[in-house]
Amino acid sequence: MRNVYGNDFGTPGDASTRPGPCDEPDSFRALLAGEGRVEPRDEMPEAYRRTLVRQIAQHAHSEIIGMQPEGNWISRAPSLRRKAILMAKVQDEAGHGLYLYAAAETLGVDRADLLDALHTGRQKYSSIFNYPTLTWADVGAIGWLVDGAAIVNQVPLCRCSYGPYARAMVRVCKEESFHQRQGFEILHTLAHGTSAQKAMAQDAVDRTWWPALMMFGPPDDDSPNSAQSMAWGIKRFSNDELRQRFVDMTVPQAEALGLTLPDPDIRWNDERGHYDFGEIDFTELFEVIKGHGPCNTERLAHRVKAHEDGAWVREAATAYADKQRTREGAA
């Protein structure tokens, strides 16, 4: 099983959807060897296509489900300015989901089938969105830490070997960069406000830090499919490499905020040229993936209800399109 960004969780899955030995067309090998882009009509191994469908779909699902934790705060944001910015961010996430569903469709899948797989639990979304947003500071922590982790994960995807996915990620990353700065600014304001506001910001960071680190997936030794994804140019860096980049980026930012990260083992290592950090207990991650997180049931139920409530819009659009085709055919 993988997380939304293609990092393997190393747990059993459907053998029919896991990459396996395959015959790679010479044209496909040549494209990858020359750092070229595979396009929808190019020859590609079936396992490569299945891997992309799963990864892009789960990424799209995460953007759509990810609207919920922050959307919950639009009406409660502390000012009109904050409401407008947060609304724009949630709209961005909806757009990201649409870009990614469109990219997945270039691989010959139907968007309705992908949504059905999400609603029935056959496809997953990022575990981070199964945690509650208890205070306004959680919106800041999501922006700074969750979107920060997303940027570290997603920037290399701009060089993914599959063209439609790589091109979609260029715009997504630009907007995620804005989201990360927005979250940092929210926390900076709180951390330099009253003692109660700073405590609220610190609490949100304490609750978000470890789940954010888990977004990169398990250690490389427990990530059995990473090597194949990297060989195909879907991934560019391993889970542990990306996680280390995130820690190295985030520790100085926490110092600038005046907040602490909930890990007493974080310290600079001159020999490695990186920050050391504590061991991650992935038990919680796997429990959330299995559906036992704080908000799994709530998030999926809300999504299914929204889809069902919007059925009349889809039916009306289909009826209108059919009517237009009939008129054009009779002309």
N, C-alpha and C positions, 0 to 999 in steps of 0.2 A: 504494500500500500504506500502511496505517496502523499505528501502534502500538496497544497495548491500550486506550489512553485516547482514541483517535480522532484523534491527531495525524498528519497525512499525512506519509509518507516520500517522496512524489513519484516513486515508481517505478512502472513499468507493471504493470497488473493485468488481471484479466478484465474486458473491456469490459461484460459483462452485469451486473457487480456494482458498477460505478462509477456515482456519481450523474450524471445528465445532465439535459437539459431535460425538464420534465414539466409536465403540467397540474395546478395546485394547486386543489383544491376551495375555493369561497368560504368554507365553514365552517372549513377548515384555516387559510386566511389570516387569518380573523377571530380565531381562537384565538391564533395567534402574535402578531398585532398587539396583542391585549389581555393578553399575557404569561400566557395560559391554558395548561392542560396538555392535551396530546393523549392520549386514552385508547384502549385497544385496539379498541373498536367504532366509534370516530370515523373519518370519512373522512380518508385521508392519501395523499399521492403514493406511488407504488410505489418511487421512488428514495429517498424518506425512510425507508420501511420497510426497504429493503435496507441502507441505511447504518446504521440502528440495529441490525439483526440482526448485521451484521459487527462493529460496534463492541462491542456488549454481549457477543457470543460470545467475541471475542478477550479482552475484559476477564475474563470467566469463566474462560477457559482459563488466563490468567495467574495467577489466584488458585489454581487447582488445581496447575499446574506449580510455582508459587512455594512450595508446601509442601515441595518436595524439598530445596532448599539448606539450609533450617533444620532440617527433620526429620532430616537427617543428623547433627545435633548434639544431639538430645534425650538419647541415651544417654551422650553425652560431655560434657554440660554440667557445670561445675565444682562444683555443689552440688545438693542436692535441691530447694531453692527455685528455682534457675535452671532445672532440668528441668521443674518444674511450670509455671512461667511460660511457658517455650518451648512446652511441649505445648499449653497453652491458646491460645497465639498461632497455632500450626499448625492447631488446631481452628477458630479464627476464620476462617482463610483458606479452609478447606473450606466453612464456612458462607457466606462471601462468594461462592464459586463457585456454590453452590446458589441463593442469592438471585438471582444474575445469570442463571443458566440459566433460572430460573422467569420472570424478566422477559423474556428473549428468547422464551420459548414463548408469551407473550401476543401476539407478532407473527405467530403461525401457523407456527412452525417446530417441529420435533421435536428433543428433547434428544439422542436417539440419533444423529440426523443430524449435529448439531453436534459431538458427540464423535468421530464417524467422520471429520469434516473435520479435526479436530485431529490424530487419529492418523495420517491419511494425508498430513498436511502441507499440506492445502488451506486451512487457516486457521492463523494465527500466534498467538503469545503474546508477551509483552513480552521484548525481547532481554536485559534485565537478568538474567533467570533462567537464562541460558546461561553464567554465570560460576561458577567453583568457590568453595566456602567452605573455605578452606585452614586457618583457625584459628578459635578461639572468637571472636576479635575481629571476624571477618566477620559473625557474627550481630548484633553491635552495629552494625556499619556498615550492614547491610541495614536494621535498624530505624531508625537515625537518618537515613541518606541516601535509601535506596530508598523506605521508607515515608513519609519526609518529602516526597519528590518526588511520591509517590502522593497525599498529602493535598492538595498544591498543585494537582494535576491534578483531583482528584475532588471537592473542595468545590464548585467551580462546577457540577459535574454534578448536585448536589442541586437545581439550578434548571434542569435539562434540560427541554426542552419535552415530552418523552415521560414521562408520569406514572409508570408502573411502574418505569422506570429511575431517575428522580429519587427516588422513595420508597425504593428499595433502597439508594441511595447514602447516605441519611441515617444509617442504622445502620452501614453500612460505614465511613463517615468517622469516626464516634465510636470505633469499634474500632481503626481505623488510627491515630488520635491516641494511643491507649494504646500501640500498637506502637512508634510513633516515640519516645515518652518512655522506653519500655523499652530501646530501642537506645541512646539518649543515656546512660541510666544505666549500661549495660554499659561503654560507652566511657569514661565519666567515672571509673568504678571502676578500669579498666585504666590510664587516663592518669595517675592519681594513686597507682598501685601501684609496683611495682619498675621499674627502667629497662628490663628485658626486656619487661614487660607494656606499658609505654608504647610501646616500639618496635613491638610486635605491633599495638597499636591504630593507630599511625600508618601502618603498612604496609597495614592493611585499608582505611583511609581513602584512601590513595594509589591503591589499585587500584580503589576503588568510585566515586570522585568523577566521573571523566569518563563512565563508563557511565551514572551517575545523571543527569548533565546531558543525555545523549542520549535519556533516557526521554521527553523532551518533543517529540521529533521534530526534523526538520531546520528550518533557518531558514524564516521565513514565505515568502520568495521562492521556495523550493523545495517549498512545500506547496500544491499546486494546488486541493485540495478544501476547504481550511479555510474559505474565504469562504462556500461554500454551507452547510457545517455550522453556521457562525455565523449565517447568515441564517435557518436553520431553528430556531435556538435549541438545537441539540444541544450545540454548544460555545459558551462565553461569552467566551473570551479566546484570543488567538492563541498559537502555540507559543512565540514569542520573549517575549511578555508573561509567560507562565507560568514560563519558564526564568529570567527576570529576578527574578520574585518569589521563586523558590526560592533563587537566589544571595543576594539581599538578606536572606532569612530565615536562611540557613545560615552565612554568614560570622561574624556575632556569636556564634552558637552554638559554632563551632569555637574562637573565642577563649576562650569560657567553659570549653571542654573542655581547653584548653591544647594543642590539636593544630593542625597547619597543613594547609591545603588545597594540593594539588599544582599550583598555578597561580601563577607569579610575577607575572602581570599583574593579579591581583586588587588593586584599590585603590578607595577611595571617590571618587566624582566629584561634587563640590559642584554643578556646573552641572546635571547630570542628576538629582541627588538619588538616585542608585543606585550600586551597585558595578559597576565595569568588570571584565571578566574576559576571559581569553584565547580565541583562536579555537578552535573545536572541529573536530577532524578526524573527519568522519562516515564515512570509509572503513571504519573498524572496524565501525561500526554496521551498514552495509549488508552487510558480510561475515557478520556474525552472523545477520542476518535471512535471508540466503541459505542458512543452515545450516552455516556454517563457523566457528562460535564454539567456545570450549573445551569446552562440555558439551552442545551441541545433540543429538548422537546419543544420549548417555547419558540426558538428561532425557526425551526422547520415548520411548525404548525402555523406560525404567522405567515411564512412564505407561501405555504399551500393555500391558506385562506385568501391571501391577496391574489394569487393566481386564479382561484375559483371565482372571486368577486369580479375579476376583470374578463371573465369569459364572454360577456355580452359585447365588449369592445372588439375582441378578436372576431366574434361571429359577425358583427356589423361590418368590420373591415373586409372580411372574406366575402360577404354578400355584396358589398359595394364593388369589389374587384371583379366578381363574377358578372355583375350587371354591366360594368364597363366593357368587359370582354365580349359580352353578348351584343352590345350596341356596336362595337367596332367590327364584329363579325358580320353584322347585318348591313353595315354601311357599304 
